[in-house]
Amino acid sequence: MLVAAAVCPCPPLLVPDVASGAAPELDPLRAACADALAVPAAARPDLLVVVGAADSAHVWEGGGTGSLRPYGVNLSVRLGDGSDPEPLAPSLTLAAWLLTRAGSTAPLHAAGVPVTAPAARMLELGRGLAELADRVALLVMGDGSTCRTLKAPGYLDERAEPFDASVARALGAADTEALAALDVPLATELGAAGRAPWQVLAGAADGAGLSGDLLYDQAPYGVGYFVAAWS
């Protein structure tokens, strides 16, 4: 069953070497991610499952490797034992960086989920992941809307801020019903790649009785970034 979860965004700028001179701007976000990761670590899970948005579905049993070279940094990162030859999705590459930074040694699986995956399938996946061990923890990687400002990657969309606000409320309250009910077409139009991973979390946490704590809710580059911990 699910005993704890951390929710983090996955912008490449999370890595200071990628952000370069702009690195200090995201120091509060990095600190919030570290605080969130401490919650599943303290729960002493039998299995940590990392879930992130991806172009296509893939499961890395035991882990895999990813690279930050596409972002101009000659750095490779390993998730778990790195045994799967399939390169990690970018969101999971950022997860590997966060977990390495946190010194995590928990046994793990990783799953990439398509950003357009149906909600029902994500909920079912979450329920299945929660049954993989007696004590399961999740690290859920995904961004909110990309349309919060005129200079945002998706340009300004007046629907973006209310959508992100609803996500923030749900993550802070560990509201699985609200996450399960997120509008898939709207999330896709707003570029909210975290929608599918958040619904995996909703499925995994259904009936687990977890409480939530929202640690970060900002849109520094016109993209909604949320950090939360459930325990």
C-alpha positions in Angstrom: 0.0 0.0 0.0 1.0 3.6 -0.4 2.6 5.1 2.7 4.1 8.3 1.4 4.6 10.4 -1.7 6.6 13.4 -3.0 5.5 15.5 -5.9 8.1 17.6 -7.7 8.3 19.5 -11.1 10.9 18.6 -13.7 12.3 21.6 -15.4 15.9 21.1 -16.6 16.8 24.4 -14.8 16.4 22.5 -11.6 20.0 21.4 -12.1 22.2 24.4 -11.2 24.7 23.5 -14.0 22.0 23.8 -16.5 20.6 27.0 -15.0 24.1 28.5 -14.8 23.9 32.2 -13.9 20.1 31.9 -13.2 20.6 29.0 -10.7 19.9 31.1 -7.5 16.4 31.9 -8.8 15.3 28.3 -8.2 17.0 27.7 -4.9 13.7 27.9 -3.1 12.3 25.2 -5.5 15.3 23.0 -4.9 15.0 23.3 -1.2 11.3 22.4 -1.3 12.1 19.3 -3.4 14.6 18.2 -0.8 12.1 18.7 1.9 9.5 16.7 0.0 11.9 13.8 -0.7 12.6 13.5 3.0 9.0 12.5 3.6 9.0 9.2 1.6 12.6 8.5 2.8 11.4 8.8 6.4 8.6 6.3 5.7 11.1 3.6 5.1 9.4 2.1 2.0 10.0 -1.4 0.7 9.8 0.1 -2.8 10.1 3.6 -4.2 8.3 4.1 -7.5 9.2 7.1 -9.7 6.5 8.2 -12.1 7.0 11.0 -14.7 5.6 12.3 -17.9 7.1 10.7 -21.1 6.5 10.6 -24.8 5.5 6.9 -24.5 4.8 4.4 -21.8 7.7 2.5 -20.4 8.6 0.8 -17.2 12.2 0.7 -15.9 12.3 -2.2 -13.4 15.2 -1.5 -11.2 16.2 1.7 -12.9 18.0 3.2 -15.9 20.3 6.0 -16.9 19.6 9.5 -18.3 21.7 12.3 -19.6 21.7 16.1 -19.3 23.6 16.5 -22.5 20.5 17.8 -24.4 20.6 20.7 -22.0 24.3 21.5 -22.6 25.7 19.8 -19.5 28.0 16.7 -19.9 26.4 14.8 -17.0 24.8 11.4 -16.8 22.6 10.2 -13.9 21.5 6.8 -12.8 18.2 5.8 -11.4 18.5 2.7 -9.2 20.8 0.1 -10.7 20.7 1.6 -14.1 20.1 -1.8 -15.7 17.5 -1.0 -18.3 19.2 0.0 -21.6 16.3 2.3 -22.6 17.3 5.9 -21.8 15.3 7.6 -19.0 12.6 10.0 -20.0 13.6 13.6 -19.3 11.3 13.8 -16.3 12.8 10.7 -14.8 16.3 12.0 -15.5 15.5 14.9 -13.3 14.1 12.5 -10.7 17.4 10.6 -10.8 19.3 13.9 -10.2 17.1 14.8 -7.3 17.4 11.3 -5.7 21.1 11.2 -6.2 21.3 14.7 -4.6 19.2 13.4 -1.6 21.4 10.3 -1.2 18.5 7.9 -1.7 19.2 4.2 -1.7 15.7 2.8 -1.7 14.9 -0.1 -4.1 12.9 1.3 -7.0 10.9 1.0 -10.2 10.3 3.8 -12.6 7.4 4.4 -15.0 7.0 6.9 -17.8 3.4 7.8 -18.7 2.2 9.5 -21.8 1.0 13.0 -21.3 -2.2 12.2 -23.2 -2.9 8.9 -21.3 -6.6 8.5 -20.3 -7.4 9.3 -16.7 -8.9 5.9 -16.0 -5.8 4.1 -17.2 -3.6 6.3 -14.9 -5.8 5.6 -11.9 -5.6 1.9 -12.6 -1.9 2.1 -12.9 -1.6 3.9 -9.6 -3.7 1.2 -7.8 -1.5 -1.5 -9.3 1.7 0.3 -8.2 0.5 0.6 -4.7 0.1 -3.2 -4.5 3.7 -3.9 -5.5 4.9 -4.1 -1.9 3.7 -3.8 1.6 5.1 -0.3 1.9 5.3 1.7 -1.3 6.3 5.3 -1.8 6.0 7.5 -4.9 8.0 10.2 -6.4 5.8 12.0 -8.9 7.4 14.3 -11.5 5.4 16.7 -13.5 4.8 20.4 -14.3 1.7 22.4 -14.4 0.4 24.6 -17.2 2.9 26.3 -19.5 0.6 29.3 -20.2 0.8 31.6 -17.1 2.4 34.6 -18.8 3.0 36.3 -22.2 6.5 35.0 -22.2 5.6 31.5 -21.1 6.4 28.6 -23.5 2.7 28.2 -24.3 1.9 31.9 -24.2 -0.8 33.4 -21.9 -4.0 31.5 -21.5 -6.5 32.8 -19.0 -7.5 29.3 -18.1 -4.0 28.4 -16.9 -4.0 30.1 -13.5 -7.4 28.6 -12.3 -6.3 25.2 -13.5 -3.0 25.4 -11.6 -4.8 26.7 -8.5 -7.1 23.7 -8.6 -4.0 21.4 -8.8 -2.3 23.2 -5.9 -5.4 22.8 -3.7 -5.7 19.1 -4.5 -2.0 18.4 -3.9 -2.0 20.4 -0.6 -5.1 18.5 0.6 -4.2 15.1 -0.7 -7.5 15.2 -2.6 -7.4 12.1 -4.7 -10.9 12.8 -6.1 -10.0 16.3 -7.4 -6.8 14.9 -9.0 -8.8 12.1 -10.6 -11.3 14.6 -12.0 -8.7 16.8 -13.7 -9.8 17.7 -17.3 -7.6 15.8 -19.7 -8.2 17.9 -22.8 -7.8 21.1 -20.9 -4.6 19.9 -19.3 -3.3 18.9 -22.7 -4.2 22.3 -24.2 -2.4 24.1 -21.3 0.7 21.9 -21.6 0.3 20.5 -18.1 2.4 17.4 -18.5 2.0 16.6 -14.8 -1.6 15.7 -15.2 -1.1 12.0 -16.0 1.5 11.4 -13.2 -0.7 13.2 -10.7 -3.6 10.9 -11.6 -1.3 7.9 -11.1 -0.8 9.3 -7.6 -4.5 9.7 -7.1 -5.0 6.0 -7.9 -2.2 4.8 -5.7 -3.4 6.9 -2.8 -7.1 6.1 -3.0 -8.2 4.8 0.4 -4.7 5.2 1.9 -5.7 8.0 4.3 -2.7 10.2 3.5 -2.6 13.9 4.4 -0.9 16.5 2.1 1.4 19.4 2.6 2.0 21.9 -0.3 5.6 23.1 -0.1 5.9 25.2 -3.3 3.4 26.8 -5.7 5.0 29.3 -8.1 5.3 30.0 -11.8 8.7 31.6 -12.1 9.0 31.2 -15.9 5.3 31.2 -16.7 5.1 27.4 -15.9 3.3 26.1 -12.9 5.7 24.3 -10.5 4.3 22.5 -7.5 6.1 20.6 -4.7 4.0 18.5 -2.2 4.5 15.8 0.3 1.9 13.2 1.3 2.2 11.0 4.4 
